[in-house]
C-alpha cells in the first residue's frame, strides 16, 4: 500500500498524486475526479493509503478524463469530438456530446450517434435534448421525457 497526502486547497480536499509530468507548474490532485491544480498554500490534513489497483483506476481517469474542451467541466471520461465539431487536441464530455447530438439532429437531421457503446441516452419528446437514461421518465405511450420537462408539465397543471 502506498501512502499519499490528503490536501486542503481552497476548502476542497484532494489526494495529492505528485507533479504533472507534462506541466510541472501543476500538481495531480484527485477529489473523485482527475484535476490538475496549482496547490500553492495547500495544507496537509492527513494521509491516505491506496492499493496498486486503486491507484491504477485513478491514473486511468487522468488518461481518459480531464477538462472538457467545450464546457470546461472536469469529467472522468472524455472522448475525441465528433466530425462536425473537430478541434485538434481537444476532448469532449458526454454532456456536450449529447447537447450537440440534439442540435445537429434537430437542425440538419444528422445524428452523430451515441457517446460510446454504453451510452443509454435518449431524446426527450418535449425539449428534444438527449439525456442519460437515468434522467428520463417513461410516459404512458412509452416515449422518454426528461425529468425537467416532466416537472415543468406538472407545475403547469392546475
Buried (B, 14 or more C-beta within 10 A) or exposed (E): EEEBBBBBBEEEBBBBBEBBEEEEEBBBBBBEBBBBBEBEEBEEEEEBEBEEEBBEEBBEBBEBBBBBBBEEEBBBBBBEBBEEBEEEEBBBBBBBBBBBBBBBBEEEEEEBEBBEEEBEBBBBBBBEBBBBEEEBEEEEEEBBBBEBBBEEEEEEEE
